[in-house]
Amino acid sequence: MDFTWNEEQRSFRESLCAFLDKTLPDDWEKFSQHGPASPALTAYAAKFCRELADQGMLFPHWPVEHGGQGLSPWHQQILAEVMWEYGEPRGGQYMNVNWIGPTLMRYGTDAQQANYLPKIATGEMLWCQGFSEPDSGSDLASLRTRAVLEGDHYRVNGQKIWTSYAGLADTCFLLTRTSDDKKRGITILLVPMDTPGITVRQIPSLIGEGDIHEVFFDDVIVPVGQRFGEEGQAWEIIGFSLTNERLGIPRYHLARTALDRAVAMLKDNGYWSCDLIKAEAGRCAALCEAARTANYAIVQKRAEGLKVGAESSSARFATVMAERAVCEFVVEYLPEALVDASPYLKMHHQRGIVAGIAAGAAEIQLNIIATDVLELPREPR
């Protein structure tokens, strides 16, 4: 596989960088530390995404019939890499173009597509995903939030946790249990976050302002028309969605950019002569490039129209390893960067320390790799 960008792809990347250099505020690196789910960055992202949409750069990889340019998965990857290299000024709206929009296109009704896609296309909506629960974590087959059909609506009761962006989101992509079958009993509801009975509580954390929350559902009434897909179809749908989500955040690229900046600081500080530091930096760089290669192999499968399966978990775990290594490198050799000596490295650390949790815990990815990639037998209980 040739990983060299062609002239058209290089031009696309350069135009994105030029737009960001022109559009982002002068204090962007410091401002980006607010966190992607903070009120400040969420407000800025709404404005920024409208400007990005006006330039045809918000979702150029979407099909033409849905307002995109029909560009290749490689353009989608370039777009994501550039945005994350700059600290992701789209805030939580990156989810819209990476996986919520494509999932709506594939599984949504005409009415759902007409309602949501135009709002996503103009950067007007912020979503959250109601997946993880206190007693099931990333093990979605064990979720217990219950939706009971009562005539023309569902009555929802339960709790979600670690829900990113819930405090400011418009709509929740909510997984509920509609029967006791572990996988075929899960149903998706698209729930406005201002629906009576929903309570959101922010969880204080080190990863930025307002990033994660608990969400409680107490007798929440959701019309049947807000069901996404058929009852029990959620497992199929989220398989498609999570493949897009796991590869939609090129954390390996942010990690490599952060590593390069850390090395530059070490050279300026006179510490780069240490062989141990050089060796550790080399190990981090190797992990970043291994993760990049794993991700690029899957992008190529998409470009060829081939099905992407559990190997996305392999690419995801490689990315987690790279992120962890770079975070640990900075903590060990440049701790002053995390107390404002480098706003960029502080921003990366806030993003990087959740790499093993966001988009599915690393342990869950390892289980998927073991069973679906390596096809290892399960031990009898």
LINDA-V952596 format. One record per helix or strand of 2 or more residues. SS is the DSSP state (2 for helix, 1 for strand). FROM is the first residue (numbers start at 1). TO is the last residue. If there is no record, write none. Layout:
ss = <SS/SS>
from = <FROM/FROM>
to = <TO/TO>
This chain:
ss = <2/2/2/2/2/2/2/1/2/1/1/1/1/1/1/2/1/2/2/2/2/2/2/2>
from = <7/28/39/64/73/91/110/127/140/146/153/171/186/198/213/224/227/234/251/275/311/335/343/362>
to = <23/34/54/66/85/107/121/130/142/150/161/177/192/202/223/226/228/248/269/303/333/339/352/373>
